[in-house]
Amino acid sequence: MDEGLTKIRHERSVKDFPFLELEDNEYVEYAFKRAKIWLHLILGGLSAGLILILLAFLLVLLSQDSLDGIGTSFLYVLLGSLLAAVCIAGLFTLMVYGGNKLFITNKHVIQMVMVSPLANSVNMIDLSSIEDTSFSQNGVLQKMFKYGTLRLSTVGEETTYTFKNSDITGEELRAISKLVTAAKKSASDKDNVIIVS
């Protein structure tokens, strides 16, 4: 690739993804998140929980005459606590959804995994270390909503990096495989350079 274009793409990637700490002349080719169906499921569950709690508030408000003051206060505190718990759980779930990302650069694969807001990890591997790339879909839901699991297996220790619930297309998988092949070729070309003095 042209040196000037590489520099422009590097600068753009540094601007768009300042948290990645890219090397010189490294730029992001692909950025993947979890499949959007999971975001819709999270928002749907959060909305359903909020609606049920608000309906319970309305029910308590309408039946205030048949309850004594202490019972009404207790139900309001209970429902208020449930409302706060659903909101906090929804925010944590959205944070976890947004915290799981996979970046493919021209040199590395960078995987950000968040299990909870307090437990996250970053895995980084050289493209030239990847032996195999695959994408699998299991079950009717994964086929219907077009998401699955991307697997990247490395050479040597045979470590497998997985990115679950991703909506990577076949075209993107082929492009990732081409990047891996190019990185391996570039690495072998560097190894085969003979210095003549």
N, C-alpha and C positions, 0 to 999 in steps of 0.2 A: 504494500500500500504506500502511496505517496507520503513522504515525510510531513508535508504541510497539513494534509488531511488528517493524519494520525495525531498531530499536535492539536488541531481544532477539535477532534473528537475527544481527546484526553481532557482538554479544558472544559468542554461541555459536560463531560461525565463528572469531573471534579465539582462543577457548579451544581449539577443535578443531584449528585450523591456525595456530599461532603463527608459523610460518616464512613465511607469505604476506605479511605487512605490508599488511593491508587498509586502504583509505581509510575515512573516516568514512561511516557508513551503507552500507558495502559488505559483502556477505555471500555466502557460497558457496552456489550453487544446486545444482551437480553436481560430484562429484569422481570422476574415472575413473582406473583403473590399466590395465595391460596385461591381456589376457584370461587367465583362470585356467588355460586349457589349457597356456600356456607355463610356468606355475609347476609344473604336474604333469610336464611334459616335463623341466624342469630337475631336479626332485627324483628323477624316474625315472632319468635319466642319471647323476646323482650316486650313487644307490643301486646301480645296476648296476656302476659303476666301483669302488665300495667293496667290493661282493661279490666281484668278480673278483680284486681285490688280496688280500682276505682268503682266498679259495680258493688263491691262489698261495702265501700264507704257510703255509697248511695243507699244501700239496703239498711245500714245502721242509722243513717240520717232519717230515713222514712219510718223506721220502727223505734224512734227515740221515745215516743210516748209510752210504749210497753216496757221499756227498760228503765232501771233506776239510774241515777247519776253515776254511780261507781261502775256499773256494768258498761254504760256508754263510754265512759272515759277509758276503761280497760280496752274495749274494742278499738277505740281510736288510736290508742298507743300501740296495740298489736298490729293494726293495719298500717300505721305509720312506719313501724319497724319493718314490716314486710315490704312496703314500698321502697324504703331505703335499701334493704337487702337486694331486691330485684334490680334496682338502679345500679348499685355497686357491682353486682354479678354481671350485669349487662356491659358495664364499662370495662371490667376486667376481661371479659370474653372478646370484646371489640379490640382491646389492646393486644391480646394474644393473637387474634386473627391478623391484625396489621403488623405484628412483630415477626411473622414467619415469612421470609423472603429468600429468593435465590437469585443471585446475580452471576451471569456468565460474561466475563471480560475476554479480551483477546489473549490473556495470559493465565487467568485463574477462574475457578468456580468458588464463589463465596456464598455460603449458606448461613442464614441467620435463623436460629430456632428459638422460639419462646414457648415454654410450657406454661408459665405463669408470669405475672409481672415481676416476680422476684427470682425466677429461674430462666436464664437464657444462655445461649452459647453461639459462637461464631466459628464455623469450620471453613478453612480455606485450603484448596488443593490446586496444584499446577495442572493446567489442561493436559500437559504432556504425560502426567502420571495416570491419567484415566485410561483404563483398558477397555471398558464397555459402557455404553449408554443404552438404557431401555426405558420404555414407558408401558405400564400395564393398567388395564381396567378390569375390575372384578365386580360382577353383579350388575343387575338391571339398572340401579340408580346411577352408577358410574357411567354406564353406556348412554343412558338417557340424557344425563346432564353434562356429558362429555368432560369428565375429570378422572384423574387416576393418580398413579404414583410414578415419579421419575426416579430411576436408579442410576447412580454413577459408581462403577466399581473401579478401584485403583489397582495399579500394578504392585507386586511385592507382597505387602501385608494383606492384600485382598480385603481392604476395608470398603464397605459399601455405604455410600451416602444416599439417603432417600429423602425425597421431597414429596410428601403425601398431599392428596387433595388438590392437585395442580391441574390447570386446564391447558397444558402444553399441547400444541397441535403436532401432527405428523411432520409438517413442514419445518416447524421449529426444532423438532428432534433431529431431523436430517441436517439442519444448519449447525446444531450443536456438535453432531458427529463430525461434520466437515471442519469445524474449529479445532476439535480434538486431533483430527488427522493432520491438520496444518501445523499445530503446535508440536506434535511428535516429529514431523518432518523437519521443522525448524530446529528442534533440539538435536536431532541426529545430524543435521548439517553442521551445527556448531561443534559437535563431537568429532566429526570427520575432517575438520579444518586442519591442514598441515602447515605449520609455520616453517618457511624456508629461509635460512639466513645465509 
